[in-house]
Amino acid sequence: MRPKGADLPRRRAVASLGALSLAACGAFERLPIRAPDAPFVTTKDETVEAMLRLAHVGPADVVYDLGCGDGRIPIMSATRFGARGVGIELDAGLVREARANAAKAGVSDRVTFHVEDLFVTDVRPATVVALFLLPEMMEKLKHSLRQQLRDGARVVSHEFGWGGDWPPDRTTVVGAARIHLWQVRRTT
Ligand SMILES: C[S@@+](CC[C@H](N)C(=O)[O-])C[C@H]1O[C@@H](n2cnc3c(N)ncnc32)[C@H](O)[C@@H]1O
């Protein structure tokens, strides 16, 4: 039999842990969700422009960049092509930087950034999805992109593509970079 009040330190510890997790939820955007699956390596501006041109991005488009880094792809989608941009990024520091870059470029009203794991992102609102990811990430994403994207949506990828079961409609080279384009076609 334990004396009355013996549980107090444990209850206090549980309460502090609870408070800590609540604080963590409040500070959600400041804490890393987990380690990113790829490092932050930027796509050069001339390659970003070529990607958006290849995908025929225009004012009616909603361009998602899965793993958006400093936001350069959604931002250029808005500044040069009049589209709306959505950036998804696991690293909260990069999302802060992307938002600051969007503000500097004067497109905060057309571009949004989310601290989120790209593997759980709902891409149904996208008309264009931009990618610069590692091959194993591309493979893991293929199914949800093919399932969720609407007829006519385009996927544009810097460097990597999918193998024989989803070949690109076009591949082009810009300097040292390769760009691939896929257009989603629904038969039903
Ligand atoms: C190669 S960089 C590309 C950055 C930008 N799209 C560009 O082309 O300049 C890949 C980015 O994906 C992010 N990333 C990696 N794994 C992720 C995940 N599971 N969810 C969201 N972002 C992720 C990294 O933090 C990094 O910023």
The ligand as an ORCA input file, in Angstrom:
! r2SCAN-3c Opt
* xyz 0 1
  C      16.294     19.183    -53.718
  S      15.410     20.312    -52.661
  C      14.380     21.154    -53.854
  C      14.017     22.569    -53.433
  C      13.167     23.339    -54.459
  N      12.014     22.574    -54.886
  C      13.981     23.688    -55.672
  O      13.837     22.982    -56.707
  O      14.786     24.656    -55.612
  C      14.264     19.175    -51.850
  C      13.476     19.799    -50.734
  O      12.534     18.837    -50.251
  C      12.395     18.984    -48.841
  N      11.879     17.709    -48.327
  C      12.540     16.538    -48.205
  N      11.725     15.583    -47.732
  C      10.505     16.152    -47.557
  C       9.240     15.666    -47.112
  N       9.055     14.390    -46.759
  N       8.205     16.533    -47.082
  C       8.374     17.845    -47.438
  N       9.555     18.350    -47.868
  C      10.605     17.524    -47.936
  C      13.810     19.321    -48.397
  O      13.807     19.959    -47.124
  C      14.278     20.229    -49.527
  O      14.016     21.582    -49.264
*
